[in-house]
């Protein structure tokens, strides 16, 4: 039998976590945040002159505005040697301010502050940039500063009194000749404070930006989208995954929402809808985003194992049922950083899009990915879990009508205002996606401030279709890691006794050794439900 593996994910420097409305695991590398800090001896920022901003400029200054894109080179120390890399197709903004200054968004780009740096006009088309604060996070200050690579120390050294010149005209920005090599002046950033010290994050050089000519596709005026279901394949384990997406229809076109206000436009031809690749979707934290179709290729290794790889293509074609407003394709579309290499913000593999019809349903069982025994080191333990947004038959259910219960040591756990910041009352059921202000309760884990004796558990709840239905309770043993699935006692003896419209002819109870016990027995009980068609099912039930 061939072994099945998935493509490993390469990391790329980025300034923020993806703010995606829906994503699956990658067949191609996805954007991921990574520190670029270079810990070397750095001077504290010197006092700036009056004309240099004393606070980060977060809002776009008044003036003529250009959306631009371009690239730069980057240098940092790698075991005492200069490590140089290049970046292209990065978005930015330039504003010719009404106050006489030129403002450039996000320099250095890898700082990712999304603030504006002030540049002073000089002779001709030159502008100069001086050291200035770019970002403030609590007491940690981030400065755009000037630096040089030092061959003697093989590090980046700050030049706090230097200025750097660029050539700028009509939205086009370029480094001047003397600054085009890493041995010249660099745009770097420094972060920290006087108490904790300062750290450099490397330097950027050889900048080139020019006005962008790409135009985003947005919805035609008056056309309203429908909030539909999108089913895809999760590339990490080849299971189905569900999400929601806005889609709009005309007689000749279909619009799929991809990012912020941007849509990809497809053309209807009979029972097919074709979406061309390369549609511009806007910018994301230092990247230009495009709609990129792809297909899945299988890469075989000599040992018989294989992996999956996404290969770019020109278009993606969906089968289309106009009456049902149903779209389906075997290929992939990607919200991608750049037009060329595949670097995904969102991936949709074998997408199927259709309207959502709410019905009463029993949610699929959750799973607990890990239990964290970290009380001594961090002051809390935790359980990480996933609530599937589909029912036991594999159909999508509305996350907005889901909740979960937590269990510790076989007992229902109550989240109290005394221990969890932001709660006003005790909380037994936690709404899907809820996060308290202190971070102890989140959509994927919860913290607790004591040692359990036996286990932690999770149960999903769904209120769709006017009913309340629950999953089994999934427990994870804190010592062995074993998982035990325990049906809700009320469900086994009540609601699901009539499941499938098959008459129940009897319910019997036994202990773990098989001896008959009463219906009110406590502990682990074997509950057997017998039906008129001769079938029966036995489940373990934990009775308190």
N, C-alpha and C positions, 0 to 999 in steps of 0.2 A: 504494500500500500504506500502510495506517495505521501510524504509528509507535507503539511500545509503550513506555510508561514506567510507573514505580511511584511510589506516594505517597511524598513526602518525609517524613522522620521528624523530628518536633518533639522538642526536649529538655525535660526537666523535672528540677528539682533533686531528688536522692535521695542517700541516705547510704551506699549500699553497692551493689556489683554484684549482679545477680540470681543467686540460688543455685538455678537451675532444673534439674530433672532432665532436661528436654528442651525445646528451643525451636526455632522457625523464625524467619526474618527477618520484619520487621513489615509488615503491611497497616495497622496502627494504631501510634501512637507507643508505644515501649517504655521502661521505666524505665531511666535511665542516670545514672551518677554525674557530677556537675559541680561544680567548685570554686565556693564562694560567698564566697571570701576578699575582703575589702576592705582594701587596703593603705593604712593611714593610720598616723600616729604614735600609738602606744598605749603606755601605761605598763605596766611590769612588774607582775605581781600583787603586791599588798601582803600582808604577813603576816596570815594569817587568825586569828581568835580560836579559843579552845580548842574551843568547841562545834561549830564548822564542820568537816566531814570533812576530814582531811588526805590522803586517798587516794580515788580513784574508788570508788563503791559499785556493783559489778558484779552481786552476787547480791541477789535480792529480800529485803528485810528481813523479819523476823518480824512478823506482824500481820494484820489484816483486809485482804483484797486485793480490788480492783475492777479489772475490765477496762473501760476507758473509750474513748470516741472523741469527736472534736470538731475544732476548728480554731482558726486564729489569722491575724493579718496579719503581714506582713514588710516591713521597710523597709531599703533600702541606698542608697548614693549612685550616681547614674547621671549622669556628667558634671556633678557639682556640684548635681544636683537630686534630691530624694527619690524613689526608685522604690519603689512600694508594690504588693504583691500579696497575695492571700489564699489560704489552704489550708483544706480541709474534709475530713471523713471520715478524719481521721488517728487511728490507734490509740495508746493509751498505757496506763499502769498507775498506779494510786494505791494506796499501802499506808498504812493507819493503824497505825503502828508500835507495838509493845508498849513501846517506850522513850519514848512521848509525842510523838514527831515524826511528821509526815506526809511520805511519800516519793513523789515524782512521777518517773516514768520519762521520760528523754529531753527535758529542757528545757535549751536550745532544741532543738526537734524537728529543725531542719535541720542541727544538729551531727551527728546520727545516731550518737551514742556508745552508745546503748542501755544507759545507766547511770542510777542513781537520784539525784535531787537532794533534799537534805534541806530541809524547811520547818518552821519553828517555829510552834507554835500561839500565837495572840494573843487579844485580847478577842473574845468572841462567836464568830462563825464565821470570823474572819480568820486567815490564816496569812501568815508573812513568809519571804522567801527572800533569803539573803545570797550574796555572791560565794563560789564554791567550785570546787575542781578537779572536772572531769567525766570526763577521759580522759587517758591517758598512753600515748604511742607513742614508745618509745625515750627520747630526751631532750626530745621535743616535748610540752609540756603544753597541755591544752585546759581552759579555765576557763569555767564559766557565770558571767557577770558582769552588772552593771547598767550601762546606758548611756542617753544621751539624744541626740536629733537636735539639732544645733547649727546654727541658721540663719545665723550669721555665717560659719562655716567650711564649711557644707554637708557636714558629715560626722557620723558617729556618734562621740560622745565618751564614754569610760568614766566612770562615777560609782562609784569603788571603795569608797567608804564608805557608799553608799546601801543601803537595803533596799526591797523591793517587796512590797506587800500583795495578797493574793488572797482571795476568798471561797470557802470550801470546806465542804461538808457532804454526808455519805453518798454519796461518790463523784462529786459534781458540783463542778466547779471553774470559777470565773469571775474575770475581771479586775474590779477595782472601777472606778467611774465615772471617777475622775481619771486612771486609767492606760489608758483605752480608745483614746487617740489616739497617733499616732506621735511627737507632741511631748512625751509624758509619759515615764515610765521604761520602758525596754525590756529584755527578756531578750536578751542578746547572748552571743556566745562569742568568746574571744580565744585565740590559739594561738601557740606559739613557745617561746623560752627567752631567758635574759639574753644569751647569746652571739650568737644569730642575729637577735634582735629579736622584736617581737610584731605580730600581724595580727588585725584585727577581721573577723568574718564577718557583719556586719549585726545587726539586732535584730528581735525578735518582740513583738507586743502584741495586746491585745484577745483574750485566750484564753477559750475556752469548751469544756469537756469534760463529758460525762455518761456514766453507766454504759451499756455496750453490752447490747442485748437479743438480738442475733443469736446463733444457736447453730450450731456447726459440725456437719455430717453426718460421722459416723465409721462404721466398719464395725460391724454388729451383732456381739455377742459370739459367738465360735466360728466366724465366717465368715472363711475364709482367702482372700486374693487370689491370682491367678495372674499371673506376670510375662510380659506379652504384648508383641507388636510393635505399634507404632503408625506408620502411614505417612501422611505429610501432604505438602502442597505448600509449598516454600520460596518465600515471596513476593518475595524479592530477584531471583530469576531464573526462577521458575515451574518449577523442577525438583522431582523427588521427594526427600523427606527421611525418614529413619527414626529411630526411637528405641524405648525400652522404657517400659512403663507397667504399673502394677498394676491389675488389674480383678477384681472379684468378682461372682459370679452367684448368685441364688436363683431360684425358680420364677417370681417376679413382679417382681424388681428386678435392675438392674445398677448396680454402683458403680464409678466411674472415679476413680482417685487423681489429685488435682490439686495439693496442696501440703501438706507436712509430714504430719500425720495426718488431713487433711481429704479427703473424697470428695464427688463430685457423684453424686446418686442419680437413676437413671432408672427409669421404669415400663414393664414389658413388656406390650404388647397385641398378641397374634398375632405377626406378623413385623416389628413396629416397636418401638423403644424411644424413649421421649420423656423428655428432660431439661429441666426448667423452669429458666429463668434466675433470677439473683438469689440463688443458694445461697451462703451464707457459707462462706469457706474459711480464715479466720484473718487474722492480721496479718503484714505484712512491712515492716520498717524504716520505719515511719511511714505505712503505708497499710493500709486494710482491703481484703482480697481477696475477690472474688466470682466465681462461675461465670457468664459472660455469653455467650449464643449470639449469633451474627451471621451475615450473609450478605455475599457479595461483590457490589458494585455497580460498574458501569463508568462512569467520568466522562470525557466527550468534550470536547476543546478545539477551538477554532475552526480550528486548523491541521491537524486530523485525527488528532492524537495522542490517546491516552487513558491514563488511570491507573485503578488499582483502589483501591476504598475499602471498608472494612468497616463495615456498617450494623447497629446493634444490633437484635435481635429477641427475642421472648418465650421461645422454646423452640428446641431443636434435636432433630430426629427422625432416628434411625438406622434403616436397613434391618438386620434381624436374622435371622441363621441360627442357630437354637438348637443344632442338632446340631454345627455346626462352631464354635460360639461366635465368630461373625464379625459385626462391626458396621461399617457404612459410611454416611457422610453426605456430601453435596455442600457443606454449609455449614461454619461455623466455630464452635469454642468457644474462649473466652479465659479465662485466669486473670487477672482484671482488678483494677486498683487503683481501687475505688469502684464504685458501682452505676450511675452515670450516664454520664459521659464515658468513652470508651474509652482506656485507658492500660494496655498489656498487660505482664504479667510473662512469660507464655507464650501462644503462639498456635498453634492446631491447625486448619489450613485443609484442608477435604475429608478429615477423618480416617477412616482405615480401621484397625480393630483386629482382630487375629487371633492365634492361638497360634503360637509359634515352634517349628519343627522343624529341628533341626540336620542339615545334610548337608555333604559335602565340596564346596568351591566355590573357584573362582579369583577373588580379590578384584579389584574394579575398579581401574583405574590411579589413583594419587594425582595431585595437581597441586600445583605450587609457585606460590604467589601472588606472592612477591617475594623478591629477593635484596638484602640490605642491606650496602652497602659503607661501613661505618662504623668501620673499624679505627682510623683516626687520631683520631677524635673520642671514641670510646667504649671502645676497646681490644678490640673484637671485630667480626666480620662475622656475618651470620646468614642463614638461609633459612627463610621462612615457608611452610607447606604444609598440606594437608588430606588426611586418609586417609578416603575414602568408606567408610561402614559397609554396603556392599552389594557384590554380586558383579557379574561382567560381564554377567549377564542382568538386573540390576536388582533382585535379591532381597536382602532384609536378611540380614546375617551378624552373628555374635556378636562385638561389639567386644572382649570379654574374651579372645578367642582370636586377636586380631590383634597384629601387631607391624610394625615398619618397619626398613629398612636405609637408611643415608645414604651418599651417594657424593660425592666431591670430586675434580675433575680425572680423571674416568673410573675412579677407584679406590675400592674399598670403604673407608669411613671408620670408624676404630675409636675409640670413646669410651674414654679412658683415665682411671684414677683420679688420675693426676698433674695432669690438666687439668680434670676434672669432679668437683666436690665430692660426696661421698656414695657414690661407686662404690668397690667393693672389688676388682673385677677388670675387665679389658677388656670392653667391651660392643659386640658387633657388631649384635645385634638388640635394638631398643628396644621394650618392650611398649607397646601402645596405652594412652594416658593417663598414661604414666610422666613423672615430673618429678623431677629430681635436686635435692638440697638447695640447691645453689648457683644454680639457675635457668638453667643453660646448656643443659639438655635439657628440653623441655616437650612437651605433646601437639600443639602447633601450630608450633613452631619449634625450631631448635637453633643454638647459637652456635659459632663457631670462631675461633681467635686467630691467624690468618695470612691472607695474600692468596692465593686460588686463581688458577690460571693460565687455566682454561677454563670450568669449569661446576660446578654443584652438582646433586645428584640424590636422588630418593627412590624406594623400592620397598616396596609393601605385601606382607605375609605373612599367611596365614590358616591356622590349625591346626584348623579345624572338621571334624567327621566322621571324625576319626582320621587325617587326611592333612595334609601340608604343601604348600600351593599358594601361588604367588607371582604378583604382577602384573608388568607390564613395568616397566622402570626409566625414570623420567621425569627428563630432564636439562633444566636451564635454563642457557643461555649467559649468563655474567656480564657480557658486553660488549653483545651485541645484544638479549638478552632472549628469543631464540628458544628454543622448546621442542622437544626431540627425544625420541621414545619409542623405547626400545631393549629388545627382548625379552631375557629372561634366556637366555643361551646354553644352559644345561642344560635349560631347558624346551623350547626350540625343537628341540633334537636328541634329546630324551628323552621327557618326559611328554606334551607336546602333539603329538608325532608320531603318536600313536594317538587323538587327540581325535575324538570323534564316532563311534567304532567304524568308521571308514572306513580301509581298508587303504592304507598308504603304499607307493607303488610306487617312489619315489625321492626323494633329497634332493641338490640340487646347490648349489655354492658359486661365487660370483663376486665380483670386486672392483667398485668403484663405476663403472668404465668398462665393465663387462659381461664382462670376461675371466674365464674359468674359473680357479679357484684350488682348492687343496687344503682338506680339512676342518679342517686344523690351522693355517690361515692366521691371521695376527694383524691387528689393526686393524678397520676397518669392513668387514664382509662381508655380501653379499646372499645370504640363505639361502632357497632355493625348495623348498617341500614339495609334491610331486605325489601325488595320490591316485588310487585305482582308478576313481573315477567321472569322471575327466578334469579335475577341478578342481585348481587349484594356488594357492599363496599365497606371496608373497615378502616377507620382512621384513629390516630391517637389524639386524645383530648386531655388537656391539662385542666383539672377542676380545682378550684380554690376552696 
